[in-house]
Amino acid sequence: MPGDEFLPHPELLATRAVTVAAEPAAVWPWLIQIGPGRGGAYTYDWIENLFGLDMHSANTILPQFQDLSVGDTLALGSTGPRMRAQIIERNRALVFASDDGDWIWSFGLYRTPEGTRLVSRNRIRRPGASPLGKFLYALVMEPGSLVMERKMLRGIKQRAERTPVMPGRADDITHPSPNDDRSTLTDPSRDVRR
């Protein structure tokens, strides 16, 4: 998967996926706007915010957050890691790496007969941690990550499946209007620019 080369021997590896009944071009806008102060994480915001992550999951495509570039960073809270965009391949792959290189978070979009397979992979190492510390970290992180990541993947799936793509133009996404009863506009005053 894209990004595996950045951390070839992780201590913790989690790969999760969901099939989305939509083209990759309908999934991409939701994925590219992910992050605190942006489109959120499409998961349990209240849990994310207990950790000070300022997550507010968007229910619409936010045009102001569709321009993520390689090298841009997302801050996971005031004391958490900074995730730097390493690979951005429109409608195909999005890869973040923590500034210390100990966490790689990759997303892949794979076209299938059913639509798109959205894959999320986390590769993590804990240098300097004792064997017991590594064990306890995995014991806590695995179930927590499973619950949160499952909700995130399903959240992206639900949003992408209601995102119309213009026939014959898979790269063009039609944005839901403010009057569309399927969407809720995000309060622009809560949006934090990079």
C-alpha positions as CSV (number, residue, x, y, z in Angstrom):
1,M,0.0,0.0,0.0
2,P,1.3,3.6,-0.6
3,G,3.2,4.7,2.5
4,D,4.4,1.3,3.6
5,E,7.9,2.2,2.5
6,F,8.1,5.0,5.1
7,L,8.0,2.5,8.0
8,P,8.8,-1.0,6.7
9,H,9.0,-2.7,10.1
10,P,6.2,-1.4,12.4
11,E,5.6,-2.7,15.8
12,L,1.8,-2.2,15.4
13,L,0.0,-2.7,12.1
14,A,-3.7,-2.2,11.6
15,T,-5.4,-2.4,8.2
16,R,-9.1,-1.8,8.0
17,A,-11.4,-1.4,5.0
18,V,-15.0,-0.8,3.8
19,T,-16.6,-1.1,0.4
20,V,-18.3,2.1,-0.7
21,A,-21.1,2.0,-3.3
22,A,-19.6,5.1,-5.1
23,E,-16.8,6.0,-7.5
24,P,-13.4,7.0,-6.0
25,A,-14.2,10.6,-7.1
26,A,-17.1,10.6,-4.7
27,V,-15.0,9.3,-1.8
28,W,-12.0,11.6,-2.3
29,P,-13.5,15.0,-1.3
30,W,-14.4,13.5,2.1
31,L,-11.0,12.0,2.6
32,I,-8.9,15.0,1.5
33,Q,-10.7,17.3,4.0
34,I,-10.1,15.0,7.0
35,G,-8.6,16.4,10.1
36,P,-9.1,18.6,13.1
37,G,-10.3,22.1,12.3
38,R,-11.1,20.8,8.8
39,G,-13.7,18.2,7.9
40,G,-13.2,16.3,11.2
41,A,-12.8,12.5,11.4
42,Y,-16.3,11.3,10.7
43,T,-16.2,9.3,14.0
44,Y,-17.3,10.0,17.5
45,D,-16.5,13.7,17.8
46,W,-17.2,13.7,21.5
47,I,-14.6,11.1,22.2
48,E,-12.0,12.9,20.0
49,N,-12.8,16.1,21.8
50,L,-12.2,14.6,25.2
51,F,-8.5,14.4,24.0
52,G,-8.6,18.1,22.8
53,L,-8.6,17.3,19.1
54,D,-11.2,19.9,18.0
55,M,-13.1,17.4,15.8
56,H,-16.3,18.5,14.2
57,S,-17.3,16.0,11.5
58,A,-18.6,17.8,8.4
59,N,-21.7,16.6,6.6
60,T,-20.9,18.5,3.5
61,I,-17.9,18.8,1.2
62,L,-16.0,21.9,2.3
63,P,-14.4,23.6,-0.7
64,Q,-11.9,25.5,1.5
65,F,-10.3,22.1,2.5
66,Q,-10.0,20.4,-0.9
67,D,-6.5,21.7,-1.5
68,L,-4.3,19.7,0.8
69,S,-0.7,19.6,-0.5
70,V,2.3,17.4,0.2
71,G,4.1,18.9,3.2
72,D,1.0,20.4,4.8
73,T,0.6,19.4,8.4
74,L,-2.4,18.5,10.6
75,A,-2.0,19.0,14.3
76,L,-3.7,16.4,16.4
77,G,-4.4,18.5,19.5
78,S,-2.1,21.0,21.1
79,T,0.3,18.3,22.4
80,G,-0.3,15.5,20.0
81,P,1.7,14.6,16.9
82,R,1.8,16.6,13.8
83,M,0.8,14.6,10.8
84,R,2.5,15.7,7.5
85,A,1.0,14.9,4.1
86,Q,3.5,12.7,2.3
87,I,1.6,11.3,-0.7
88,I,-1.4,12.8,-2.3
89,E,-2.7,11.0,-5.5
90,R,-6.2,12.3,-6.3
91,N,-8.8,9.6,-6.1
92,R,-6.2,7.0,-5.3
93,A,-4.0,7.6,-2.2
94,L,-3.5,9.9,0.8
95,V,-0.6,9.2,3.2
96,F,0.3,11.1,6.4
97,A,3.5,10.6,8.5
98,S,4.1,11.9,12.0
99,D,6.9,14.4,12.2
100,D,9.0,11.9,14.2
101,G,8.3,9.2,11.6
102,D,6.9,6.7,14.1
103,W,3.4,6.7,12.7
104,I,2.3,6.3,9.1
105,W,-1.4,6.6,8.3
106,S,-2.3,5.6,4.8
107,F,-5.6,5.6,2.8
108,G,-6.0,3.8,-0.4
109,L,-9.0,4.0,-2.8
110,Y,-9.3,0.9,-5.0
111,R,-12.0,0.7,-7.7
112,T,-14.1,-2.5,-7.5
113,P,-17.2,-3.7,-9.4
114,E,-19.2,-2.5,-6.4
115,G,-17.6,1.0,-6.4
116,T,-14.6,1.7,-4.2
117,R,-12.7,-0.2,-1.6
118,L,-11.5,2.4,1.0
119,V,-8.6,1.0,3.0
120,S,-7.0,2.7,6.0
121,R,-3.7,1.4,7.4
122,N,-1.8,2.5,10.5
123,R,1.9,1.6,10.9
124,I,3.3,2.5,14.3
125,R,6.5,2.0,16.2
126,R,7.4,2.9,19.8
127,P,11.1,3.4,20.0
128,G,12.5,3.5,23.5
129,A,9.4,1.8,25.0
130,S,9.9,-1.3,27.2
131,P,8.4,-4.6,26.0
132,L,5.8,-4.2,28.7
133,G,5.1,-0.6,27.6
134,K,4.7,-1.8,24.0
135,F,2.4,-4.6,25.1
136,L,0.2,-2.2,27.2
137,Y,0.1,0.3,24.4
138,A,-1.1,-2.3,21.9
139,L,-3.6,-3.6,24.5
140,V,-5.3,-0.2,24.8
141,M,-4.8,1.1,21.2
142,E,-6.0,-2.0,19.3
143,P,-9.6,-2.0,20.6
144,G,-9.8,1.8,20.7
145,S,-8.5,2.1,17.2
146,L,-10.9,-0.6,16.0
147,V,-14.0,1.2,17.3
148,M,-12.9,4.7,16.1
149,E,-11.6,3.7,12.7
150,R,-14.6,1.5,12.0
151,K,-16.9,4.5,12.7
152,M,-14.7,6.8,10.5
153,L,-14.7,4.4,7.6
154,R,-18.5,4.0,7.8
155,G,-18.9,7.8,8.2
156,I,-16.9,8.4,5.0
157,K,-18.9,5.6,3.3
158,Q,-22.3,7.1,4.2
159,R,-21.3,10.6,3.0
160,A,-19.7,9.4,-0.2
161,E,-22.6,7.2,-1.1
162,R,-24.9,10.3,-1.1
163,T,-22.4,12.5,-3.1
164,P,-23.6,12.9,-6.7
165,V,-21.0,12.6,-9.4
166,M,-21.8,14.0,-12.8
167,P,-22.3,11.3,-15.4
168,G,-19.2,10.8,-17.6
169,R,-17.2,13.2,-15.4
170,A,-16.0,11.2,-12.4
171,D,-13.5,14.0,-11.5
172,D,-16.3,16.6,-11.1
173,I,-18.3,16.4,-7.9
174,T,-21.5,18.3,-7.6
175,H,-21.6,19.9,-4.2
176,P,-24.9,19.5,-2.1
177,S,-26.7,22.8,-1.9
178,P,-27.4,24.6,1.4
179,N,-31.1,23.6,0.9
180,D,-30.3,19.9,0.4
181,D,-32.1,18.2,3.3
182,R,-29.4,15.4,3.3
183,S,-26.6,17.8,4.4
184,T,-25.9,20.0,7.3
185,L,-23.7,23.1,6.8
186,T,-20.7,23.4,9.1
187,D,-20.5,26.7,11.0
188,P,-17.7,28.6,9.2
189,S,-16.7,30.3,12.4
190,R,-15.5,26.9,13.7
191,D,-13.4,26.2,10.7
192,V,-9.7,26.5,11.4
193,R,-7.4,27.3,8.5
194,R,-4.1,25.5,8.2
